[in-house]
Structure formats: C-alpha cells, structure tokens
Amino acid sequence: MRRRGAIAAVSLSTLLAGGSTASTWIVDDDGPADFRSLQAAVYATYVVSGDTLLVRPGTYRETVYLSAKNLVI
C-alpha cells in the first residue's frame, strides 16, 4: 500500500508540473521561420511563458506590444 502512495504522489507532481519544456521559436522577416514578425510571435497562443524567440537578422518595422508572457527574446 505504501508503494502505491509513492507512485501516486510522483504521478500527481508530474501532472501538476505540466511536464513541459520551453520551446524556441524562430522569427525571420524574409526567410523560412515560425513567424515573420515579432508581434505575431508574441501574440501566438501556443508561445508560452518560458519560451525563447530567436530573431534572425533583418529589418523589423513594427511596434511590439509585449503581453504578460515571460519570454526570452
């Protein structure tokens, strides 16, 4: 019985932690990438806190409004 409790505790903590890892998304204004603009990347619902936006060299003429997400840019 004690072993089942330990397994349940580990499973519950994994579930609560989400088991997710941070993702890296590429932004490139003129090449193949996940996004062509910084604002599109910030607004994307699947880009979440902890993710990284890797911005390729280029000219990005836009105003970027950062949301409450904790992103690395």
Wavefront OBJ file of the C-alpha trace (Angstrom):
o trace
v 0.000 0.000 0.000
v 2.862 2.379 0.777
v 4.328 1.872 -2.689
v 1.071 2.861 -4.398
v 1.036 6.110 -2.430
v 4.554 6.952 -3.594
v 3.684 6.213 -7.227
v 0.527 8.318 -6.996
v 2.497 11.215 -5.480
v 5.075 11.116 -8.284
v 2.360 10.934 -10.961
v 0.459 13.830 -9.412
v 3.558 16.018 -9.156
v 4.416 15.306 -12.800
v 0.864 16.178 -13.836
v 0.872 19.417 -11.833
v 4.277 20.439 -13.180
v 2.907 20.080 -16.684
v 5.853 18.023 -17.832
v 6.532 20.673 -20.453
v 9.773 22.201 -21.571
v 10.454 25.610 -23.042
v 10.365 25.928 -26.815
v 12.447 28.061 -29.167
v 10.601 29.872 -31.962
v 12.357 31.482 -34.931
v 11.374 34.924 -36.232
v 12.693 35.892 -39.668
v 11.327 38.697 -41.806
v 12.446 37.185 -45.111
v 13.105 33.510 -44.669
v 11.594 30.239 -43.593
v 10.704 30.547 -39.919
v 7.933 30.047 -37.403
v 6.982 33.745 -37.627
v 7.702 36.690 -39.942
v 7.121 39.356 -37.268
v 7.895 39.733 -33.587
v 4.336 40.774 -32.778
v 2.888 37.661 -34.400
v 5.172 35.537 -32.250
v 4.239 37.371 -29.031
v 0.500 37.104 -29.777
v 0.583 33.420 -30.779
v -1.399 31.412 -28.247
v 0.998 28.465 -28.402
v 4.036 30.628 -27.500
v 4.008 30.493 -23.710
v 5.957 31.884 -20.775
v 9.467 30.489 -20.655
v 9.758 30.153 -24.444
v 12.535 31.807 -26.460
v 12.095 33.931 -29.580
v 15.215 33.687 -31.743
v 15.207 36.737 -34.021
v 17.180 36.370 -37.247
v 18.968 39.411 -38.703
v 16.686 41.649 -40.721
v 14.637 44.824 -40.668
v 11.536 44.633 -38.500
v 9.476 47.800 -38.902
v 6.831 47.276 -36.267
v 5.766 48.267 -32.810
v 5.856 45.302 -30.474
v 3.496 45.145 -27.520
v 4.679 42.597 -25.018
v 1.992 40.668 -23.206
v 2.165 39.171 -19.753
v 4.241 36.267 -21.090
v 7.738 35.816 -19.712
v 9.677 35.394 -22.976
v 13.369 35.392 -23.810
v 13.999 37.476 -26.933
l 1 2 3 4 5 6 7 8 9 10 11 12 13 14 15 16 17 18 19 20 21 22 23 24 25 26 27 28 29 30 31 32 33 34 35 36 37 38 39 40 41 42 43 44 45 46 47 48 49 50 51 52 53 54 55 56 57 58 59 60 61 62 63 64 65 66 67 68 69 70 71 72 73
